[in-house]
Amino acid sequence: RVPVSTQKVAFDSRPAARGLTKDEVQQKLEQYGLNELDPPKQQTWLELWIAQFDDRLVQILLAVATISSLSSFTEAMGSSDENILNFFVEPFIILLILMINAAVGVSQQLSAINSLDA
């Protein structure tokens, strides 16, 4: 891409009624290229998955699941109950809901991207 100075644009502007000649159009096409934007970089499914956890509420729920896991671990270590998995039901459910939410979010985003490409 060639940057165009403000002076050059002001000097090169023409009345709208006249416009550019075919030779001038061809010259500008060769000099500057087509007036197109570069296509956006396609995100991988992993980048889309990670982006699902960029929401403040999701981050709070991740923190709650972590605190609940630590609390369950310390409670399970002090308990005489043989089935310590019962202590981890709550953090597991929170994480399961977050994973399902992320999967649905990625699915919807991929569907939206595919419909825009069509």
C-alpha positions as CSV (number, residue, x, y, z in Angstrom):
1,R,0.0,0.0,0.0
2,V,1.2,3.5,-0.9
3,P,0.3,6.2,1.5
4,V,-1.2,9.3,-0.1
5,S,-0.5,12.7,1.3
6,T,-3.3,15.2,2.0
7,Q,-1.7,17.7,-0.4
8,K,-1.6,15.2,-3.2
9,V,-5.3,14.3,-2.7
10,A,-6.3,18.0,-2.6
11,F,-4.2,18.8,-5.7
12,D,-5.5,15.8,-7.6
13,S,-9.2,16.2,-6.9
14,R,-11.4,17.0,-9.8
15,P,-15.0,18.2,-10.1
16,A,-17.4,15.3,-9.7
17,A,-19.0,16.0,-13.0
18,R,-15.8,15.4,-15.0
19,G,-14.4,12.4,-13.1
20,L,-11.3,10.4,-14.2
21,T,-10.4,9.4,-17.7
22,K,-10.0,5.7,-18.5
23,D,-6.2,6.1,-18.7
24,E,-6.2,7.9,-15.3
25,V,-8.3,5.0,-13.8
26,Q,-5.9,2.4,-15.2
27,Q,-2.9,4.4,-13.9
28,K,-4.4,4.6,-10.4
29,L,-5.3,0.9,-10.4
30,E,-1.7,0.0,-11.3
31,Q,-0.3,2.5,-8.8
32,Y,-2.6,1.9,-5.8
33,G,-4.4,-1.4,-6.6
34,L,-8.1,-2.2,-6.1
35,N,-10.1,-0.3,-3.4
36,E,-10.5,-3.4,-1.3
37,L,-10.0,-4.3,2.4
38,D,-7.9,-7.3,3.3
39,P,-10.1,-10.2,4.4
40,P,-10.1,-10.6,8.2
41,K,-8.0,-13.3,9.8
42,Q,-10.1,-16.4,10.4
43,Q,-10.0,-17.5,14.1
44,T,-9.4,-21.1,14.9
45,W,-11.9,-23.1,16.9
46,L,-9.4,-22.9,19.9
47,E,-9.3,-19.1,19.7
48,L,-13.1,-19.1,19.6
49,W,-13.3,-21.5,22.6
50,I,-10.9,-19.3,24.7
51,A,-12.8,-16.2,23.7
52,Q,-16.0,-17.6,25.3
53,F,-14.3,-17.2,28.7
54,D,-13.6,-13.5,28.2
55,D,-16.9,-12.6,29.8
56,R,-16.9,-11.1,33.3
57,L,-19.7,-13.4,34.6
58,V,-18.0,-16.5,33.2
59,Q,-14.7,-15.4,34.9
60,I,-16.6,-15.0,38.2
61,L,-18.1,-18.5,37.8
62,L,-14.6,-19.9,37.1
63,A,-13.4,-18.3,40.3
64,V,-16.4,-19.7,42.3
65,A,-15.7,-23.1,40.9
66,T,-12.0,-22.9,41.9
67,I,-12.9,-21.7,45.4
68,S,-15.6,-24.4,45.7
69,S,-13.0,-27.0,44.6
70,L,-10.5,-25.9,47.2
71,S,-13.2,-25.9,49.8
72,S,-14.4,-29.3,48.8
73,F,-10.9,-30.7,48.9
74,T,-10.2,-29.4,52.4
75,E,-13.6,-30.7,53.6
76,A,-13.0,-34.1,51.9
77,M,-9.6,-34.5,53.5
78,G,-11.0,-33.9,57.0
79,S,-14.0,-36.2,56.4
80,S,-14.2,-39.9,57.2
81,D,-16.6,-40.4,54.4
82,E,-15.2,-43.0,51.9
83,N,-16.9,-41.4,48.9
84,I,-15.1,-38.1,48.6
85,L,-16.5,-37.5,45.1
86,N,-19.7,-36.3,46.7
87,F,-17.8,-33.2,47.9
88,F,-16.9,-32.2,44.3
89,V,-20.4,-32.3,42.8
90,E,-20.9,-28.5,43.0
91,P,-17.7,-27.4,41.3
92,F,-18.1,-30.2,38.7
93,I,-21.6,-28.9,37.8
94,I,-20.4,-25.3,37.6
95,L,-17.5,-26.3,35.2
96,L,-19.9,-28.5,33.2
97,I,-22.3,-25.6,32.7
98,L,-19.4,-23.4,31.6
99,M,-18.1,-25.9,29.1
100,I,-21.6,-26.4,27.7
101,N,-22.0,-22.6,27.5
102,A,-18.6,-22.3,25.6
103,A,-19.5,-25.1,23.2
104,V,-22.9,-23.5,22.4
105,G,-21.1,-20.1,21.9
106,V,-18.5,-21.5,19.6
107,S,-21.2,-23.3,17.6
108,Q,-23.2,-20.1,17.2
109,Q,-20.2,-18.1,16.3
110,L,-19.0,-20.7,13.6
111,S,-22.6,-20.7,12.2
112,A,-22.6,-16.9,12.0
113,I,-19.2,-16.9,10.3
114,N,-20.3,-19.5,7.8
115,S,-23.5,-17.6,7.0
116,L,-21.4,-14.4,6.4
117,D,-19.1,-16.3,4.0
118,A,-22.0,-17.6,2.0
